[in-house]
Amino acid sequence: MIATPQGAIPIEAIEPGMEVWGWSGDEIITTRVSAVKQSAAAEFIDIELLQLTPNHPVWTAEKGYVPAGRLTGSESFGLWP
C-alpha cells in the first residue's frame, strides 16, 4: 500500500500525476508521481508487515536508505500508518 493524501492505495493503482506522501529532510510532504515502472520480481524479503524486493530502498535511522536485502535486523525504521 502507498500512502496518499486520500488514504492508502495499492501500488498497482499508482499513476503518473497522482500525489503521494514522501519525505523532504525531516518533513512529510506531498509529492507528484512523475513515472511508474512495472516489473516482475522472483524474490521477496519479509520485513515486518512488508514484502519487498531485495533492492527496494528502506529508510533507516542509522544509515539512511539501505537496500532491503542488506538490512541486518539491527536498524531502526518505521512503518507508515
Protein Blocks (a to p, Z undefined) as FASTA:
>chain_A
ZZdfkbpcdfklpcghiacdddehjaccddddfbdcddddfbdcdehjbccdfklccddf
klopadfklpgolaccdddZZ
